[in-house]
Amino acid sequence: MIQVPNWEDAQVLEKEVKSCDNHDIGDVKETNRFYIVTRKGDRVSRIPRGAVASFDGGKLYLRATESEVLAGMYPFVSESAESELERQFENPKSGIDKEK
């Protein structure tokens, strides 16, 4: 298995996503620096990359249960750290690289 985050985004597109309690979450429809987006029927889930445990080449396995995914709650992913990364990504001149 490939341990996260060592995958190329193109490798996981259209791959199945399984929760840690072995429920089908859907297929990966898109990815970005922070999230993977899955779809199963009409349900779309935006899952933080930090919630992914592993990728075996055919499936992504989550550290989250199905109920955590459905609720959009990931207790092991720091919201403040995630928000800071998104802020720096959207405004690359902020943060550590700030010019004096």
BELGI-V648628 format. One record per run of one state. SS is the DSSP state (2 for helix, 1 for strand, 0 for the rest). FROM is the first residue (numbers start at 1). TO is the last residue. If there is no record, write none. Layout:
ss->SS from->FROM to->TO
ss->SS from->FROM to->TO
This chain:
ss->0 from->1 to->1
ss->1 from->2 to->3
ss->0 from->4 to->8
ss->2 from->9 to->12
ss->0 from->13 to->15
ss->1 from->16 to->18
ss->0 from->19 to->23
ss->1 from->24 to->31
ss->0 from->32 to->34
ss->1 from->35 to->40
ss->0 from->41 to->42
ss->1 from->43 to->48
ss->2 from->49 to->51
ss->1 from->52 to->55
ss->0 from->56 to->58
ss->1 from->59 to->62
ss->0 from->63 to->65
ss->2 from->66 to->71
ss->0 from->72 to->78
ss->2 from->79 to->90
ss->0 from->91 to->94
ss->2 from->95 to->97
ss->0 from->98 to->100
